Amino acid sequence: MNTQHTATSDSKPDKGSRREERKVEIRQRIIESCLQMMGQKHFQEITIKDICDQAQVARRTLYSYFASKEALLDEVSHSVLYAGTIDSFSDATQLFEGTADRLDAAFGNVGKPMELYQGESIQVFIQLIQNLTLRISANTALLQSFHKAALDFFEACLANEDTRDHLDPHMIADLTVNALVGIIMSWVNDQNYPAQQRINDLKEHIASVILLTPKNTSVNR
């Protein structure tokens, strides 16, 4: 009996793990389906039924993940506009020791969303920006998470021996977030705007401020 009990107990985490993986998969499928629909028509014209049909989920399933269509749009906005950038900051901290290498890795990935949304798909990106502009509360929450990621990144960098003393990570994080948001907005208004070049310029400026021995940390152009 003890053996049977142990086997049953051991199997529970596996079932729970599979259930959680399934939830993540469904959630991501709904987000991606919404993005696909936004590539075809404006978000205001998309119905919950459209998204459910595209994602192949029931309406009640969608609402178990997102309280409203607007909440789904907020999550899509986060996924496209900020999630990759936040991940790039945290990944750079974990994967690299030196501050120059961390800067290269983090800022080298910041412009990826803009590279993905070109041509006709730029309209999707613009819709997401417009959503954040109109929904101040959603925009504030996303900016806070963006700022937190930048702050954690620079706190880790400034703890290294290759950076200058007595620098304020809060100030540098503020500068970085505000500058990156400005670059993104400039690119949305004009797709010929050299966004990646400006991102690289920002990285070089930050490197010159925080590194003890500033060096050329340019990403490949």
C-alpha positions, 0 to 999 in steps of 0.5 A: 500500500505504501508503494502504491501511495508513493506512486500516486503522489509522484504522479500528481506533480506531472499532471499538474505540470502538464495542466499548467503547460496546457494553460500557457499554450492556450493563453499564448494561442489566444494572444497570437490569434488576436495578433493575426486578426489585427493584421487583417482588420482594426481591433475595434472591428474584431469580435470575441467570436472572431478571436475564439474561432481563430484560436479554436477555443470556446468563449468561456475559455477565453474569458477564463484567461482575459476578463474582457477584449480590452484586457486581451489587447493589453496583454497583446500590447505587453507581449509585442512591445515590452516582453521582449525588451524586458526579457533582453534585460534579464537575459543579459544579466544572467548570461554575461558577467561584464557590463559591456557584454551585458549592454551589447546583449540587452540593447542588441535585442531591444529593436527586434519588435520593430524589425518584425513589424514592417510593411503592412504589419506595421499597422498592428504595431501602430494599433498597439501603441494607440491602445496604450496611448488611450488606456493610460492605466494599462500604459502605466502598468507596462511602463512600470514593468519596463522600468523595473526590468531596466532598474534591475539591469543597471543595479546589477551592472553597477555592482560590477567592478568595471563600472564607475562608483556613485552612479544612480541606477534609478536615474540611468533606468529613467533615462533609458526607458524614456529614451527608448519609448521616444525612439519607438514613438518616432519610428511609429510616426516615420518608419524611415526613422533610424531607430536601431541606430538611435538605440545603438547611440543610446547604448554607447552613451550609457556605456561612456557614462557607466564603464570605467574604461569605455570601449566601442560596444557597437552592435553589428549594423 
